[in-house]
Amino acid sequence: MSYAGITPDFRAILLTGRQTCQKFYAEYETHMNPTQIAKNIAGVMQEYTVQGGVRPFGLSLLLAGMCEGKPYLYQIDPSGTYFGWKATVIGKNSINMKNFIEKRYNPDMELDDAIHTGLMTLKENYEGEMNERNIEVGVIGMDGKFRILKHSEIKDYLKEAE
């Protein structure tokens, strides 16, 4: 999960999501799929838009996962709505970045091409110098395991993006 917005709100949502996943696993002895997680988190966020005495969460989320060998990507907005995507962005200047990525996205892309396209999209709208020390790239493999690329790997991709 990644976010754009208020960090303490993200921590609260992340904790709630983790607890929900743990309770689900304890009860059903299987993991929640990404769609169930997105729906649950969106429900929590939506509740905060209608309750008295609390403010809505000030963040948008990207939630990615794998289920039965199929990748899922969801965007969850502060209103509690969630959307499934093949590729998307959130945060500052997201409209321009969405246009940029839509022109370059191809559903048959290899992982290297997808990372390269993502970095080009980020670089197009990045303020200051983008390097391997001030960005992170996370990848979910076909085995469903998440990993963050090492600085040396990001550096190599950035050289290709020049």
C-alpha positions in Angstrom: 0.0 0.0 0.0 1.2 3.5 -0.8 -0.4 6.8 -0.1 -0.5 10.5 -0.8 -1.7 12.8 2.0 -1.5 13.0 5.7 1.0 10.5 7.2 -0.7 10.0 10.6 -4.0 9.2 8.8 -2.1 6.6 6.7 -0.7 5.0 9.8 -4.2 4.7 11.3 -5.6 3.2 8.1 -2.7 0.8 7.8 -3.1 -0.4 11.4 -6.8 -0.9 10.8 -6.2 -2.8 7.6 -3.6 -5.1 9.2 -5.8 -5.9 12.2 -8.7 -6.7 9.8 -6.4 -9.0 7.8 -5.2 -10.7 10.9 -8.7 -11.3 12.3 -9.8 -12.7 8.9 -6.9 -15.1 8.8 -7.5 -16.2 12.4 -11.1 -16.9 11.6 -10.9 -18.4 8.1 -7.3 -19.6 7.9 -6.8 -18.0 4.6 -5.7 -14.6 3.5 -8.0 -11.8 2.4 -7.7 -11.1 -1.3 -6.9 -7.5 -2.5 -10.5 -6.8 -3.5 -11.7 -7.7 0.0 -9.0 -5.5 1.6 -9.8 -2.5 -0.7 -13.5 -2.8 0.0 -12.9 -3.0 3.8 -10.5 0.0 3.9 -12.8 2.0 1.7 -15.7 1.2 4.1 -13.7 2.5 7.0 -12.8 5.7 5.1 -16.4 6.2 4.0 -17.6 5.9 7.7 -15.4 8.9 8.6 -17.2 11.0 6.0 -20.6 10.6 7.7 -19.8 10.4 11.4 -20.2 13.4 13.6 -17.3 14.6 15.6 -14.6 13.2 13.3 -13.0 14.4 10.1 -12.6 12.4 6.9 -9.2 10.8 6.3 -6.9 13.2 4.4 -5.2 10.7 2.0 -5.6 8.6 -1.1 -4.3 5.1 -1.3 -2.9 2.7 -3.8 -3.3 -0.9 -2.8 -1.7 -3.6 -4.9 -1.7 -7.4 -4.5 -1.9 -10.8 -6.1 -4.6 -13.4 -5.9 -4.5 -16.7 -7.8 -1.7 -15.4 -10.0 -3.6 -12.3 -11.1 -2.4 -8.8 -10.2 -4.8 -6.2 -8.6 -4.3 -2.5 -8.2 -6.9 -0.3 -6.4 -7.1 3.4 -5.8 -9.0 4.3 -2.6 -10.1 7.9 -2.2 -10.9 9.9 1.0 -14.6 9.6 0.2 -14.4 5.8 0.5 -14.8 5.1 -3.2 -12.4 2.6 -4.7 -11.5 1.9 -8.3 -9.6 -1.0 -9.9 -6.8 0.0 -12.3 -4.2 -1.5 -14.5 -1.9 1.5 -13.9 -2.5 4.7 -12.1 -1.0 7.5 -10.0 -2.1 9.6 -7.0 -0.8 12.7 -5.5 0.4 16.1 -6.7 0.0 16.6 -10.5 -1.7 13.2 -10.8 -3.9 14.3 -13.8 -0.8 15.0 -15.9 0.9 11.9 -14.8 -2.2 9.8 -15.6 -2.2 11.2 -19.1 1.5 10.4 -19.4 1.2 6.8 -18.2 -1.9 6.1 -20.2 0.0 6.9 -23.4 2.7 4.5 -22.5 0.9 1.6 -20.8 0.6 -1.7 -22.5 -1.1 -4.7 -20.8 1.6 -7.0 -22.3 4.5 -5.1 -20.8 7.4 -7.0 -19.2 8.3 -6.1 -15.6 11.4 -4.2 -16.7 9.3 -2.1 -19.1 6.7 -1.4 -16.5 9.3 -0.2 -14.0 10.9 1.9 -16.7 7.5 3.5 -17.6 6.7 4.2 -14.0 10.1 5.9 -13.5 9.6 8.0 -16.6 6.2 9.0 -15.4 7.6 10.0 -12.0 10.6 11.8 -13.6 8.4 13.8 -15.9 6.8 15.5 -12.9 9.5 15.3 -10.2 10.7 18.5 -8.6 14.4 18.5 -8.1 16.9 15.8 -9.0 15.5 12.3 -8.9 18.0 9.6 -7.9 18.1 6.2 -6.3 18.4 7.7 -2.8 15.2 9.8 -2.9 12.7 7.3 -4.4 11.6 3.8 -3.7 10.3 1.2 -6.2 8.3 -1.7 -4.9 7.5 -4.8 -7.0 5.0 -7.6 -6.5 6.2 -10.7 -8.3 4.0 -13.4 -9.9 4.6 -15.4 -6.7 2.7 -12.7 -4.8 5.8 -11.6 -2.8 6.6 -7.9 -2.4 10.1 -6.5 -2.5 11.7 -3.1 -2.6 14.3 -2.6 -5.3 17.9 -2.0 -4.1 19.5 1.4 -4.7 21.8 -0.2 -7.4 18.8 -1.6 -9.3 17.0 1.8 -9.2 20.2 3.5 -10.4 20.3 1.1 -13.4 16.7 1.8 -14.3 17.2 5.6 -14.0 20.2 5.4 -16.4 18.0 3.6 -18.9 15.3 6.4 -18.5 17.7 9.1 -19.6 
